Amino acid sequence: MHEGEFRPVLPMGSLWHPRAVSVQGILVRAARGVYVCWSYVELAFAGAFLFIAPWWALRGIPAMAVLLAALGVGFDLGRLADMLAWAPAWVRRAAVGLAVASHVLVGGWGVVEWSRPIDPAWAPLAGSADWSDPLLVFSQVDGFVVQSGGGRVLAWTDDDWRDLGEPPGGRAWEFHAAPDGALWTAPVGVARLDRRDPVSGQWRSIGRPAGELKSLTVGGGELLVTVDGALHRLDLAKGTWSKEQIAGRVEQVALGGGSAVVLGGSWWSRDGGGEWVDRTPPERGDGWFYPAVGGGWRYAWHSGVWSSDLYVAPPGRSFEPRTPPAPDLRVMVPDPDDGARVIAGSWGQGVWGSDDGGATWTALGLERVQVRSLAVDWRRGVVCAASSNTIWDRGVFCRELPHGQPSGVSEPTAPTGSP
């Protein structure tokens, strides 16, 4: 040791070493760098979401647009300014000012849209504003029927509701009316179905194949369900179940006008009591598709936040892509007699009608209402939509169909659409 040089005296067993300090420092700095980078990624993602989402919500959910815009302004003045602390002051001021202006504009626009009354062509049914996500059908025996958010089943008679009781299983995602007027529900989590007899008015439970039920549909003499990726058929006259022989996994099923469609890994179609035929289109969009059938026409659509896909198969033909009427299509109900006539409901972008199998569409109003359940009485020319809105614009709304003539002999049909 040279004169004047100082070195610390370390106790025995000390782990200190210059190289150890260097490695520890590198690891600490690396960890901090990863944390800072990840924080910036999270903030950038949140900022991008809050910049785009209000404009998306403005398409049909103005209340959400206002809420997101308010959150966006708070983000702009706080987190965004912090994220741009490294930038020159004029760049930071310009970026924050642009973001705030965008949020103020979309928020103000949302307030204007939100303050407008619901389309006056649609009449709200008394008492329905208190329900959460009701499901709708039309029954030949009971007329317009709704399963309220609490599970009660009510029929609309003149200007009031008539209580039809509560199914033994309570609230269910699937709710359908058979051509004979019977009401069917599929309780969640139990291997049974609930049926209301149209004559006695009594509910009773019927066993079904065990497993997770994804879809249910009922026709004149049969009921079809998809359970754990397989299709099962209930013969309503015999009361017996059988498993349909279809290759691959299936998820969704629809009956109507003597035809049936099953969608899954492949798309299958059946006319009358014939065989199942593979109708999978050569090219189709990704996602979960839902079917609707009527008058020999078959429809399949995919619901998306930003866009939807729609395929239509006229009688005797394969599925063809069509342009959906709204970016977020949720439910379709074709006429059982003339399947080219179809009504579609969307998630906040209104209800639409077509007389040519979806080649062209006519806007029927009811914007900003999230329509998941839609029912049409084609004989009387009346359409009703149930709102899935959480807070505002809740209820059941009905109007007369402005295009075409009511069908004279059709059975009431009301698919409930996607969850």
Secondary structure, DSSP 8 states (H G I E B T S, - for coil): --TT-------TT----HHHHHHHHHHHHHHHHHHHHHHHHHHHHHHHHHHHHHHHHTTT-HHHHHHHHHHHHHHIIIIIHHHTTTS-HHHHHHHHHHHHHHHHHHHHHHHHHHHS---TTSEE-TTGGG-SS-EEEEETTTEEEEE-TTS-EEEEETTEEEE----TT-SEEEEEE-TTS-EEEEETTSSEEEEE-TTT--EEEEE--SS-EEEEEE-SSEEEEEETTEEEEEETTTTEEEE---SS-EEEEEEETTEEEEEESSEEEEETT---EE---SS--SS-EEEEEETTEEEEEE--SS--EEEEE-TTS--EEE--SSSSEEEEEE-SS-TT-EEEEEEEE-EEEESSTTSS-EE---EEEEEEEEEEETTTTEEEEEE--SSSS-SEEEEE--SS---SS---B------
